[in-house]
């Protein structure tokens, strides 16, 4: 009986870790100085002391943030968004993501995703259409509402998103399940049903591998970051003397507050620890942080784009 009980506990813990422990990422986020352009930043970060960057891809993100009219998610330190990602102008995918805020004492962010949005449909005029079709219409129109017809279509599709949330509020949607787990009294079905679109925008993102060479690796007595070959970027499979440490994202984002159509622009640089030894990776990330703040005049920031935007709009 004890063996069975132990097995049940282990399986339960495994499920808990897999389901509720999705996407823990250790990262640093920096604000860019106003006087530096994206192009200049890419040039100067290609080589900073022992740390090198290889910019390998471009993304275009469209985000639609969801909250209650009272901003319950914002007040409790969460953000919830539909995201459309376009990779190198061709590959597109959609996700529905819940994240919490990073803080001075907590540099690990929770990220819960519902990834298969292509499988969901929503009813429009007695006809079922893909959820992603409604999102596409919203993202295509948000920056060019040049006439009344466009504006009507835009808001009709926002209403479709609200209807989808109401229908799925008690269902097995990963972000909704996590919110109920976090606080079932606050995030009950009625509260989730009240979620509405509040913020929309797009981000241009440049991704890069950050690495050190073999000499620095040996001098610092570091391991080479060679996990499973399939999980190692091709760049490092082809350049065996380079030791993979981090991934970085350079973002230029524009967001519109749906309440009054105000706009905010956010520029930031984010670095994620990918080293094989997480603790050693954090030490290396601290060294990189000193270089970024000392050499380039950058400073650490913790607030998400959603929190920054709502704070900005609330202050105006």
Backbone bond lengths (Angstrom), bond angles and torsions (degrees), N, CA, C in turn:
res aa  C-N    CA-C-N  psi(-1)  N-CA   C-N-CA  omega(-1)  CA-C   N-CA-C  phi
1 X - - - 1.466 - - 1.522 111.34 -
2 X 1.386 117.14 -39.44 1.451 120.97 179.03 1.520 111.47 -63.63
3 X 1.346 116.01 -37.25 1.460 120.04 179.07 1.527 110.20 -64.38
4 X 1.346 115.46 -44.08 1.464 119.66 178.79 1.519 111.00 -61.98
5 X 1.337 115.32 -42.81 1.451 119.41 -178.73 1.528 110.61 -63.74
6 X 1.332 115.76 -42.13 1.466 120.52 178.20 1.518 111.35 -62.13
7 X 1.341 116.06 -41.84 1.457 120.75 179.86 1.521 111.00 -63.56
8 X 1.324 116.30 -41.68 1.466 120.90 179.50 1.524 110.40 -63.11
9 X 1.350 116.65 -43.36 1.457 120.79 179.65 1.513 110.96 -62.53
10 X 1.354 116.45 -43.13 1.469 120.44 -179.20 1.521 111.19 -64.35
11 X 1.338 115.67 -42.60 1.458 119.19 179.35 1.527 110.84 -65.47
12 X 1.331 116.05 -37.80 1.465 119.72 178.70 1.515 111.08 -65.10
13 X 1.344 116.21 -41.81 1.456 119.83 178.10 1.517 111.62 -64.42
14 X 1.339 116.19 -38.85 1.460 120.35 178.43 1.517 110.79 -62.74
15 X 1.337 116.64 -43.68 1.462 120.53 177.94 1.515 110.62 -62.85
16 X 1.335 115.24 -43.17 1.465 119.62 -179.46 1.524 111.21 -60.08
17 X 1.339 115.77 -43.92 1.455 120.23 -178.64 1.512 111.68 -67.42
18 X 1.339 116.44 -38.71 1.455 119.61 -178.46 1.520 111.77 -71.97
19 X 1.341 116.00 -41.93 1.468 118.82 -175.15 1.514 112.13 -83.24
20 X 1.345 115.88 -51.91 1.453 119.57 -174.80 1.521 112.64 -87.92
21 X 1.314 118.14 -10.26 1.452 120.46 -178.97 1.502 113.20 -104.42
22 X 1.317 117.15 23.63 1.452 119.80 178.10 1.519 110.22 -58.62
23 X 1.349 115.54 140.56 1.456 122.03 162.08 1.506 117.35 55.82
24 X 1.353 118.71 57.86 1.451 119.82 171.13 1.520 107.80 -91.73
25 X 1.320 118.30 120.89 1.455 120.42 -174.67 1.517 109.93 -126.01
26 X 1.330 117.01 131.90 1.450 121.58 176.51 1.515 107.65 -93.76
27 X 1.325 117.46 125.79 1.456 119.72 -170.57 1.517 111.95 -152.80
28 X 1.324 114.48 161.64 1.456 123.29 170.81 1.516 107.36 -123.89
29 X 1.326 116.04 141.27 1.454 120.04 179.28 1.523 108.32 -126.23
30 X 1.347 115.35 133.72 1.454 121.59 -175.67 1.525 110.60 -122.13
31 X 1.318 115.15 146.80 1.460 120.97 170.63 1.519 108.48 -89.33
32 X 1.324 116.61 136.46 1.463 120.99 178.02 1.521 110.55 -81.81
33 X 1.331 117.39 139.19 1.467 119.18 172.95 1.526 110.13 -59.99
34 X 1.311 116.76 146.20 1.453 121.42 -177.23 1.523 112.87 -62.79
35 X 1.331 116.65 -28.80 1.467 120.04 -172.70 1.528 113.85 -88.52
36 X 1.321 118.62 5.67 1.454 120.41 -179.53 1.530 109.99 -111.96
37 X 1.324 116.51 132.25 1.465 121.30 178.89 1.517 110.07 -86.60
38 X 1.329 116.46 165.02 1.459 120.53 176.40 1.524 110.74 -59.31
39 X 1.325 115.60 -44.14 1.467 120.03 -177.20 1.528 110.87 -62.31
40 X 1.327 117.10 -44.56 1.465 120.73 179.00 1.522 111.19 -65.46
41 X 1.323 116.75 -39.12 1.460 120.56 -179.45 1.528 110.63 -63.01
42 X 1.321 117.50 -42.16 1.461 121.08 178.59 1.521 111.11 -60.61
43 X 1.332 116.41 -41.06 1.471 120.80 -179.66 1.532 110.96 -65.10
44 X 1.334 117.32 -48.15 1.472 119.84 -173.77 1.526 112.21 -73.03
45 X 1.337 118.42 -24.94 1.466 119.68 -179.10 1.530 113.21 -88.31
46 X 1.328 117.33 -4.10 1.471 118.51 177.90 1.522 111.39 -63.60
47 X 1.321 115.79 -28.24 1.467 119.67 176.89 1.518 109.32 -148.77
48 X 1.327 116.33 109.85 1.451 122.47 176.53 1.522 108.43 -129.13
49 X 1.342 114.48 100.04 1.466 121.45 -176.07 1.532 109.82 56.24
50 X 1.330 119.35 -118.59 1.471 120.19 -177.61 1.529 112.40 -87.62
51 X 1.323 117.64 -7.48 1.454 121.56 -173.88 1.526 111.03 -100.37
52 X 1.321 115.62 130.00 1.463 122.48 -179.02 1.519 110.16 -120.40
53 X 1.344 116.21 149.24 1.465 121.30 178.51 1.518 110.13 -124.12
54 X 1.322 114.11 136.17 1.466 121.19 174.13 1.526 107.40 -117.99
55 X 1.352 116.09 107.61 1.465 120.73 -179.69 1.522 108.69 -79.72
56 X 1.332 115.29 116.90 1.463 119.56 -167.24 1.522 114.97 -115.17
57 X 1.324 119.77 -15.60 1.466 118.38 -175.21 1.519 110.98 -159.52
58 X 1.335 113.96 161.12 1.457 121.60 178.19 1.522 109.54 -124.36
59 X 1.323 115.88 141.79 1.453 122.00 178.59 1.531 109.29 -127.87
60 X 1.298 114.65 152.87 1.460 121.01 168.09 1.516 107.14 -124.59
61 X 1.321 116.37 122.00 1.455 121.64 -179.34 1.528 110.22 -110.02
62 X 1.315 115.14 140.83 1.454 121.65 167.78 1.524 107.20 -118.72
63 X 1.328 116.76 131.17 1.465 121.02 -176.97 1.520 110.95 -126.53
64 X 1.322 115.13 138.38 1.461 122.41 172.85 1.517 106.97 -124.72
65 X 1.345 116.17 108.43 1.461 121.14 -176.56 1.526 110.47 -88.08
66 X 1.333 114.15 142.33 1.460 123.27 -175.47 1.530 109.08 -117.67
67 X 1.333 116.54 140.79 1.459 121.49 174.52 1.519 107.63 -162.39
68 X 1.316 117.15 178.83 1.457 120.41 172.07 1.526 108.78 -86.09
69 X 1.311 116.84 167.50 1.466 120.35 176.54 1.529 111.04 -61.19
70 X 1.338 116.35 -28.08 1.472 120.69 -180.00 1.524 111.98 -87.65
71 X 1.343 117.77 -0.44 1.474 123.96 -179.79 1.533 111.93 61.73
72 X 1.325 117.07 47.04 1.465 121.08 -179.92 1.525 112.06 -60.56
73 X 1.329 117.22 -42.94 1.464 120.18 -179.23 1.528 110.20 -64.15
74 X 1.300 116.54 -45.01 1.466 121.09 178.19 1.526 110.61 -59.44
75 X 1.315 117.32 -45.95 1.468 121.49 -177.37 1.531 111.47 -64.56
76 X 1.345 117.42 -29.55 1.463 121.01 -177.79 1.525 112.13 -96.86
77 X 1.332 117.18 4.73 1.455 119.92 174.12 1.515 115.22 84.42
78 X 1.347 116.65 32.57 1.469 120.37 178.86 1.527 109.55 -127.79
79 X 1.320 114.43 159.58 1.463 120.78 170.74 1.516 108.13 -136.26
80 X 1.321 115.41 145.33 1.468 122.04 -176.43 1.521 107.34 -135.00
81 X 1.339 116.24 126.48 1.459 117.90 -174.12 1.521 112.44 -146.56
82 X 1.326 114.63 150.00 1.451 122.59 162.80 1.530 106.20 -89.18
83 X 1.311 116.55 134.49 1.466 119.56 -179.79 1.522 110.76 -130.61
84 X 1.323 114.80 134.61 1.459 122.37 170.87 1.521 107.42 -112.60
85 X 1.321 116.40 126.54 1.461 120.83 -178.58 1.522 109.70 -116.60
86 X 1.333 115.65 130.14 1.465 121.45 175.51 1.520 107.15 -115.40
87 X 1.330 116.12 119.67 1.452 122.27 -175.09 1.518 110.32 -104.54
88 X 1.350 115.17 119.15 1.473 120.99 179.32 1.525 112.31 49.79
89 X 1.327 116.17 41.78 1.473 123.79 174.20 1.528 115.09 65.88
90 X 1.320 118.09 12.59 1.469 117.29 -175.66 1.520 114.07 -136.90
91 X 1.320 118.82 -55.30 1.463 121.87 -173.96 1.529 109.32 -83.30
92 X 1.324 116.05 128.97 1.461 121.52 -178.05 1.521 110.20 -123.16
93 X 1.323 116.94 137.54 1.463 119.70 169.72 1.524 110.02 -143.55
94 X 1.325 115.63 165.98 1.459 122.64 -174.80 1.527 108.79 -129.74
95 X 1.326 116.23 142.40 1.460 121.05 175.21 1.528 109.31 -141.90
96 X 1.323 114.01 161.94 1.459 122.32 173.42 1.518 104.89 -123.72
97 X 1.342 117.97 112.78 1.457 122.41 -167.03 1.525 112.72 -120.94
98 X 1.339 114.32 138.75 1.459 122.56 170.29 1.522 107.63 -113.93
99 X 1.336 116.91 129.31 1.459 121.26 177.53 1.515 109.76 -133.44
100 X 1.342 115.48 154.88 1.458 119.02 171.45 1.519 108.74 -106.89
101 X 1.325 115.78 173.85 1.455 121.21 -176.28 1.530 110.99 -84.93
102 X 1.315 115.23 145.81 1.451 121.84 172.29 1.527 107.96 -86.56
103 X 1.343 117.20 146.15 1.462 120.97 -179.99 1.523 109.71 -133.05
104 X 1.318 115.96 176.38 1.462 121.68 178.89 1.516 111.81 -59.72
105 X 1.330 116.85 -36.97 1.472 120.54 -177.53 1.522 112.29 -97.65
106 X 1.322 117.80 -5.45 1.467 120.59 -177.96 1.525 109.07 -135.48
107 X 1.332 115.46 95.40 1.455 120.09 -177.61 1.527 111.17 -99.23
108 X 1.317 116.04 24.77 1.458 121.67 174.46 1.522 107.63 -119.36
109 X 1.318 116.76 125.68 1.460 120.94 -178.05 1.516 110.56 -103.87
110 X 1.311 115.05 138.03 1.454 120.56 170.79 1.518 108.95 -77.26
111 X 1.320 116.83 139.15 1.461 121.10 174.89 1.523 108.86 -140.43
112 X 1.312 116.58 118.00 1.460 123.23 179.35 1.516 108.03 -117.29
113 X 1.324 116.63 128.53 1.463 120.55 -173.81 1.521 112.23 -125.39
114 X 1.301 115.01 142.57 1.466 123.47 162.63 1.527 104.41 -106.10
115 X 1.333 116.61 108.46 1.462 120.34 -168.50 1.523 114.60 -92.61
116 X 1.309 117.62 -30.71 1.463 120.11 -170.46 1.524 111.60 -91.97
117 X 1.306 117.73 59.91 1.460 120.46 -177.90 1.523 112.45 -69.47
118 X 1.331 117.04 -19.09 1.471 119.97 179.44 1.524 112.06 -64.05
119 X 1.336 117.14 -19.53 1.460 120.16 -177.76 1.527 113.21 -85.51
120 X 1.340 117.49 -7.57 1.459 120.47 -176.45 1.526 111.14 -96.97
121 X 1.326 114.32 141.18 1.461 121.20 176.73 1.519 109.74 -120.69
122 X 1.320 115.10 163.13 1.456 120.97 178.26 1.518 108.48 -142.99
123 X 1.340 116.08 147.92 1.460 120.27 -173.48 1.524 111.30 -88.46
124 X 1.337 114.86 127.55 1.460 121.42 178.05 1.526 108.65 -132.99
125 X 1.340 115.49 115.46 1.473 120.45 -179.97 1.524 112.14 52.27
126 X 1.344 115.25 49.76 1.475 122.55 178.60 1.526 113.37 63.48
127 X 1.333 115.86 19.27 1.462 120.26 178.12 1.529 108.72 -131.65
128 X 1.345 115.87 135.74 1.454 119.67 -179.43 1.531 110.13 -84.19
129 X 1.323 115.19 129.02 1.468 120.17 176.95 1.533 108.32 -125.60
130 X 1.335 118.61 156.25 1.473 119.86 177.68 1.526 111.66 -64.23
131 X 1.318 115.72 141.28 1.462 120.83 174.91 1.526 110.31 -55.52
132 X 1.326 116.68 -38.98 1.462 120.62 -179.02 1.526 112.12 -65.61
133 X 1.328 117.34 -26.35 1.470 120.23 176.65 1.532 110.12 -66.55
134 X 1.324 115.91 -42.09 1.470 119.50 177.30 1.529 110.79 -64.13
135 X 1.343 116.83 -41.91 1.459 120.45 178.07 1.527 111.43 -62.81
136 X 1.328 116.22 -42.60 1.470 120.01 178.61 1.521 111.56 -59.31
137 X 1.315 115.84 -43.36 1.461 120.10 -179.94 1.523 110.52 -61.47
138 X 1.322 116.33 -43.34 1.464 121.30 179.28 1.527 110.68 -62.51
139 X 1.331 116.82 -48.78 1.463 120.58 -177.04 1.532 111.98 -67.46
140 X 1.325 116.26 -34.55 1.464 119.63 -179.81 1.528 112.39 -69.71
141 X 1.333 114.82 -28.94 1.464 118.62 -173.78 1.525 114.49 -97.75
142 X 1.340 117.79 -20.26 1.475 118.30 -166.39 1.528 113.26 -61.13
143 X 1.327 117.99 -32.46 1.458 119.61 -177.38 1.525 113.43 -95.25
144 X 1.315 117.37 2.12 1.470 119.27 -177.70 1.527 111.72 -142.24
145 X 1.311 115.92 51.26 1.465 120.37 177.77 1.525 108.50 -79.86
146 X 1.329 114.50 71.27 1.464 120.39 -170.90 1.523 113.97 -85.24
147 X 1.325 117.25 -15.50 1.461 118.37 179.85 1.523 110.32 -145.03
148 X 1.289 115.65 170.96 1.465 121.27 -175.74 1.520 111.45 -63.12
149 X 1.315 117.72 -37.90 1.465 121.25 -179.59 1.529 110.82 -61.77
150 X 1.333 116.25 -44.53 1.468 119.51 177.88 1.524 111.09 -61.92
151 X 1.321 116.37 -42.85 1.462 121.00 -178.56 1.527 111.20 -63.51
152 X 1.316 117.26 -41.42 1.466 121.22 178.91 1.521 110.37 -63.26
153 X 1.340 116.96 -45.53 1.459 121.14 179.30 1.527 111.54 -62.57
154 X 1.313 115.53 -40.83 1.460 121.26 179.08 1.529 110.75 -59.32
155 X 1.314 117.26 -50.16 1.461 120.91 -176.43 1.527 112.25 -73.43
156 X 1.312 117.50 -29.58 1.467 120.00 175.14 1.528 110.17 -63.70
157 X 1.315 116.33 -41.24 1.464 119.51 -179.76 1.526 112.18 -73.97
158 X 1.329 117.42 -30.06 1.460 119.26 170.74 1.527 110.21 -61.76
159 X 1.329 116.79 -38.19 1.461 121.02 177.91 1.521 110.99 -65.28
160 X 1.327 116.99 -34.94 1.466 120.60 176.95 1.529 110.71 -63.99
161 X 1.320 116.73 -39.06 1.464 120.21 177.49 1.525 110.37 -63.82
162 X 1.328 116.47 -42.60 1.470 119.95 177.82 1.529 110.75 -61.42
163 X 1.327 116.56 -38.52 1.461 120.61 180.00 1.522 110.36 -67.69
164 X 1.325 117.83 -40.10 1.469 121.39 178.23 1.526 110.32 -61.03
165 X 1.337 117.07 -41.48 1.458 121.32 178.65 1.525 110.90 -62.02
166 X 1.320 116.34 -43.54 1.469 119.54 178.98 1.519 111.49 -61.11
167 X 1.328 116.68 -43.82 1.463 121.30 -178.05 1.528 110.91 -66.10
168 X 1.338 116.77 -37.82 1.459 121.47 -173.99 1.530 113.40 -96.71
169 X 1.308 118.69 4.66 1.462 121.81 -172.75 1.518 113.70 -57.39
170 X 1.326 117.22 -35.04 1.467 120.38 -179.23 1.520 112.25 -103.56
171 X 1.332 116.80 8.85 1.456 120.66 -176.18 1.516 113.29 -89.68
172 X 1.337 114.92 -174.76 1.465 121.93 -176.19 1.529 111.15 -87.43
173 X 1.322 115.73 54.77 1.460 121.98 174.90 1.523 106.93 -93.66
174 X 1.330 117.46 120.65 1.469 121.48 -169.45 1.529 114.09 -51.36
175 X 1.351 121.13 -49.28 1.473 119.40 178.87 1.528 113.05 -61.51
176 X 1.333 117.48 -37.89 1.470 119.80 178.76 1.533 110.49 -67.13
177 X 1.324 116.37 -40.22 1.465 119.69 178.21 1.526 111.14 -62.07
178 X 1.326 117.06 -41.95 1.463 119.17 -179.93 1.529 110.80 -66.50
179 X 1.330 118.25 -40.71 1.458 120.30 178.48 1.525 111.08 -60.81
180 X 1.332 116.94 -42.03 1.469 119.68 177.04 1.522 111.01 -63.43
181 X 1.334 116.44 -36.40 1.466 120.52 178.24 1.531 110.81 -67.67
182 X 1.320 117.36 -40.26 1.464 121.96 -179.72 1.519 111.33 -64.26
183 X 1.326 116.94 -47.83 1.468 121.33 -177.01 1.525 108.42 -157.01
184 X 1.315 115.88 91.70 1.465 120.82 -174.75 1.528 112.23 -69.91
185 X 1.349 117.04 -22.28 1.461 119.33 178.87 1.525 110.79 -77.04
186 X 1.326 115.44 -46.59 1.468 118.99 178.55 1.514 111.25 -69.42
187 X 1.341 116.18 -49.06 1.459 120.63 -175.81 1.533 110.64 -99.41
188 X 1.327 114.17 60.77 1.459 119.51 173.94 1.532 108.75 -81.80
189 X 1.320 116.29 179.09 1.463 119.97 -175.87 1.525 112.36 -59.44
190 X 1.327 116.09 -40.50 1.469 118.88 -179.38 1.523 112.03 -64.75
191 X 1.340 115.70 -37.98 1.464 119.04 178.72 1.529 110.33 -66.04
192 X 1.325 116.40 -45.55 1.468 119.75 -179.81 1.529 110.41 -64.25
193 X 1.311 116.93 -36.93 1.467 120.02 177.49 1.522 112.24 -61.85
194 X 1.336 116.29 -22.38 1.470 119.68 -177.33 1.527 112.65 -87.48
195 X 1.331 117.31 -0.71 1.468 119.62 177.51 1.530 110.44 -63.63
196 X 1.328 114.92 136.80 1.471 120.66 179.89 1.533 108.74 -138.83
197 X 1.324 118.50 157.67 1.471 120.70 174.03 1.532 110.74 -65.16
198 X 1.341 116.56 133.35 1.461 120.38 -179.33 1.527 113.27 -125.50
199 X 1.329 117.12 -22.32 1.465 120.34 -173.53 1.526 109.21 -148.19
200 X 1.321 116.71 138.83 1.462 120.86 179.47 1.524 109.09 -137.70
201 X 1.324 115.75 147.25 1.459 117.89 179.70 1.507 112.75 -174.88
202 X 1.329 114.49 -177.64 1.457 119.92 177.28 1.523 109.79 -139.41
203 X 1.328 116.10 155.96 1.460 122.46 -179.28 1.518 109.68 -134.56
204 X 1.328 115.82 133.98 1.460 121.75 169.51 1.523 106.44 -95.28
205 X 1.328 116.41 125.43 1.464 120.57 -174.52 1.517 111.17 -126.35
206 X 1.348 115.22 133.10 1.457 122.74 171.92 1.525 108.56 -109.26
207 X 1.342 115.89 123.66 1.461 120.93 -178.92 1.526 110.51 -101.56
208 X 1.347 115.84 146.46 1.462 120.28 -179.56 1.522 111.30 -145.21
209 X 1.338 115.66 147.91 1.464 122.64 166.98 1.526 107.64 -86.41
210 X 1.317 117.42 136.61 1.462 121.79 173.74 1.520 107.70 -112.38
211 X 1.340 116.33 132.02 1.461 119.70 -172.00 1.522 111.06 -148.01
212 X 1.335 114.44 167.79 1.462 122.54 172.42 1.518 108.15 -122.49
213 X 1.336 117.35 163.35 1.462 118.96 180.00 1.526 110.71 -89.33
214 X 1.337 115.76 177.89 1.468 121.01 -174.98 1.525 111.89 -68.15
215 X 1.348 116.90 -32.25 1.469 119.87 -179.43 1.523 111.02 -63.39
216 X 1.322 116.13 -48.55 1.469 119.85 178.86 1.525 110.38 -65.65
217 X 1.322 117.04 -36.07 1.462 121.51 177.89 1.524 110.94 -59.52
218 X 1.323 116.58 -46.03 1.464 121.13 -179.23 1.527 110.55 -68.91
219 X 1.317 117.10 -44.60 1.466 120.82 -178.32 1.525 111.84 -60.81
220 X 1.328 115.75 -36.17 1.469 120.15 -179.01 1.522 112.43 -90.98
221 X 1.334 116.81 1.65 1.476 123.12 179.12 1.532 111.16 55.81
222 X 1.335 114.64 48.94 1.463 120.87 -179.89 1.521 110.61 -99.01
223 X 1.309 115.52 154.55 1.452 120.49 171.58 1.528 109.12 -79.80
224 X 1.322 116.02 156.59 1.452 119.17 170.99 1.520 109.02 -83.08
225 X 1.308 115.50 135.94 1.465 120.84 -176.54 1.525 109.51 -79.92
226 X 1.320 115.01 78.63 1.457 120.64 179.01 1.524 108.77 -119.95
227 X 1.323 114.79 88.47 1.455 119.17 176.00 1.525 108.03 -82.41
228 X 1.300 116.71 -151.02 1.457 120.72 174.00 1.522 108.18 -58.82
229 X 1.329 116.25 134.96 1.460 120.06 -174.38 1.526 111.85 -54.92
230 X 1.332 115.85 -38.90 1.474 119.67 -178.12 1.523 112.06 -64.22
231 X 1.340 117.29 -23.69 1.466 121.08 -179.22 1.526 112.64 -96.32
232 X 1.321 116.80 0.49 1.463 121.20 178.74 1.518 109.24 -97.81
233 X 1.335 117.85 125.18 1.469 119.25 -179.47 1.523 112.27 -54.24
234 X 1.317 115.42 147.07 1.460 122.11 -178.13 1.528 110.79 -56.42
235 X 1.315 117.49 -35.90 1.469 121.85 -179.72 1.524 111.20 -53.76
236 X 1.345 117.02 -39.37 1.461 121.20 -177.70 1.523 112.13 -86.29
237 X 1.319 117.29 -21.92 1.452 119.79 171.35 1.526 110.69 -69.12
238 X 1.335 115.81 -31.27 1.466 120.77 -178.66 1.531 112.76 -91.13
239 X 1.331 117.68 -18.02 1.466 122.48 -179.63 1.527 108.60 -124.24
240 X 1.314 115.57 82.61 1.459 121.11 -170.62 1.525 113.27 -70.66
241 X 1.329 118.54 -14.84 1.463 121.08 178.30 1.525 112.73 -84.86
242 X 1.327 116.63 -7.97 1.457 120.86 -179.97 1.527 109.41 -95.37
243 X 1.304 115.74 134.83 1.460 122.01 -177.36 1.532 109.37 -108.14
244 X 1.309 116.18 115.20 1.465 123.88 -175.23 1.526 110.50 -72.67
245 X 1.350 115.74 124.09 1.461 120.60 179.29 1.523 112.84 -111.94
246 X 1.346 115.77 -54.60 1.464 120.60 -170.94 1.524 110.92 -136.99
247 X 1.325 114.13 167.28 1.463 122.74 165.75 1.527 107.42 -117.36
248 X 1.317 116.31 141.55 1.461 119.03 179.63 1.521 111.28 -124.78
249 X 1.325 114.72 155.87 1.467 122.48 177.36 1.516 108.65 -133.38
250 X 1.323 115.84 126.72 1.459 122.76 176.40 1.523 107.55 -109.66
251 X 1.336 117.00 116.83 1.465 121.51 -170.30 1.530 112.53 -118.36
252 X 1.326 114.21 138.93 1.461 122.22 167.66 1.524 106.06 -123.22
253 X 1.343 116.81 111.97 1.466 121.45 -170.67 1.518 112.04 -122.26
254 X 1.325 114.83 143.80 1.463 122.32 174.73 1.526 108.53 -126.64
255 X 1.334 117.10 128.70 1.458 121.33 -179.69 1.524 110.78 -127.65
256 X 1.325 113.97 146.01 1.462 121.89 178.80 1.529 108.43 -119.60
257 X 1.331 115.76 129.98 1.455 122.27 177.62 1.527 107.83 -82.52
258 X 1.311 117.12 118.07 1.461 120.46 -173.61 1.532 112.78 -67.83
259 X 1.322 116.18 -19.29 1.460 120.02 -179.50 1.523 112.16 -66.81
260 X 1.351 116.74 -38.09 1.474 119.05 -175.41 1.527 113.73 -142.62
261 X 1.341 117.00 7.70 1.470 123.06 178.02 1.527 114.16 64.80
262 X 1.326 117.48 22.05 1.464 120.25 171.80 1.525 109.43 -70.90
263 X 1.352 116.04 155.98 1.457 121.44 -175.88 1.526 110.95 -125.51
264 X 1.344 115.33 145.44 1.462 121.60 173.61 1.520 108.30 -133.57
265 X 1.345 116.55 144.19 1.464 122.88 175.04 1.535 107.96 -113.73
266 X 1.339 116.23 132.34 1.462 121.87 -178.30 1.530 108.84 -127.14
267 X 1.353 116.06 127.40 1.458 121.48 174.31 1.530 108.41 -116.07
268 X 1.334 117.08 127.59 1.451 118.97 179.51 1.527 112.16 -154.00
269 X 1.321 114.64 162.85 1.456 123.54 -176.92 1.526 107.48 -129.20
270 X 1.317 116.64 124.98 1.467 121.57 -176.10 1.516 109.82 -122.78
271 X 1.337 116.07 137.50 1.455 122.14 -178.57 1.520 108.95 -125.62
272 X 1.339 116.55 128.40 1.470 122.66 -177.13 1.519 110.11 -113.13
273 X 1.315 116.05 133.81 1.459 122.65 179.14 1.524 110.41 -73.24
274 X 1.334 116.60 121.47 1.463 121.77 178.25 1.533 112.09 -121.21
275 X 1.327 117.29 9.10 1.459 119.47 -173.02 1.525 111.07 -71.09
276 X 1.331 115.20 150.48 1.467 122.45 -174.40 1.530 112.08 -62.01
277 X 1.339 116.59 -31.50 1.458 122.20 175.30 1.525 107.74 -106.76
278 X 1.339 118.10 103.17 1.473 120.57 -174.17 1.522 114.06 -55.98
279 X 1.347 117.01 -40.19 1.457 119.93 -178.81 1.524 110.95 -65.91
280 X 1.337 116.61 -45.06 1.457 120.22 177.71 1.529 110.44 -65.38
281 X 1.322 114.80 -36.98 1.463 119.16 176.94 1.512 111.88 -60.18
282 X 1.324 117.27 -38.98 1.465 120.30 178.46 1.531 111.28 -65.20
283 X 1.357 115.85 -37.34 1.465 119.23 176.62 1.530 110.87 -63.30
284 X 1.332 116.15 -43.33 1.465 120.59 178.61 1.525 111.18 -65.40
285 X 1.341 115.30 -35.28 1.462 119.65 179.20 1.529 110.87 -66.16
286 X 1.337 116.90 -34.22 1.461 120.47 176.57 1.527 110.88 -66.26
287 X 1.343 116.57 -39.11 1.471 119.92 176.82 1.524 110.34 -63.82
288 X 1.322 115.80 -41.90 1.469 119.86 179.50 1.527 110.50 -64.77
289 X 1.326 115.88 -37.89 1.463 120.04 178.04 1.531 111.38 -60.51
290 X 1.332 117.68 -42.58 1.465 121.46 179.50 1.523 111.14 -62.41
291 X 1.337 116.31 -38.14 1.456 120.35 178.53 1.528 110.40 -66.80
292 X 1.331 116.80 -45.29 1.466 120.74 -178.74 1.535 111.64 -63.26
293 X 1.317 116.32 -42.33 1.472 119.31 -178.35 1.523 111.25 -76.93
294 X 1.333 116.85 -35.43 1.460 120.30 -177.46 1.512 113.19 -78.83
295 X 1.325 117.25 -44.60 1.471 120.98 -174.86 1.519 113.27 -85.34
296 X 1.340 116.89 -33.36 1.465 119.49 -171.39 1.527 113.52 -113.38
297 X 1.329 117.43 -0.13 1.458 119.83 177.41 1.515 114.21 70.28
298 X 1.336 117.14 23.93 1.456 120.62 179.11 1.526 109.71 -85.36
299 X 1.327 116.23 165.06 1.458 119.56 175.87 1.523 109.58 -140.50
300 X 1.329 114.02 151.10 1.461 120.64 -177.92 1.521 110.11 -68.90
301 X 1.316 115.79 139.81 1.459 121.24 172.15 1.520 107.79 -130.86
302 X 1.315 117.25 152.68 1.459 121.13 -175.56 1.525 112.92 -118.92
303 X 1.323 116.86 -28.52 1.461 119.34 -173.05 1.524 111.58 -71.10
304 X 1.334 115.29 140.74 1.461 121.21 175.64 1.526 110.03 -67.59
305 X 1.323 115.56 166.62 1.463 119.37 176.62 1.525 110.49 -61.44
306 X 1.317 116.51 -35.35 1.466 119.44 179.69 1.527 110.47 -64.75
307 X 1.333 116.54 -47.51 1.461 119.87 -178.97 1.520 111.07 -63.94
308 X 1.329 116.99 -43.35 1.470 120.30 178.14 1.531 110.69 -58.96
309 X 1.325 115.95 -42.79 1.466 120.00 -177.54 1.520 111.34 -65.79
310 X 1.334 117.92 -47.73 1.459 120.95 -177.92 1.530 110.33 -64.63
311 X 1.331 116.92 -40.63 1.473 119.68 176.53 1.526 110.77 -60.10
312 X 1.320 116.49 -43.38 1.463 121.15 -179.53 1.538 110.31 -63.53
313 X 1.323 117.16 -46.77 1.462 120.11 -177.29 1.524 111.60 -69.88
314 X 1.322 117.44 -33.01 1.450 120.34 178.51 1.526 112.32 -69.80
315 X 1.345 115.69 -26.74 1.464 119.67 -177.58 1.518 112.80 -85.29
316 X 1.332 116.88 -12.55 1.472 120.54 -178.59 1.536 111.84 -93.25
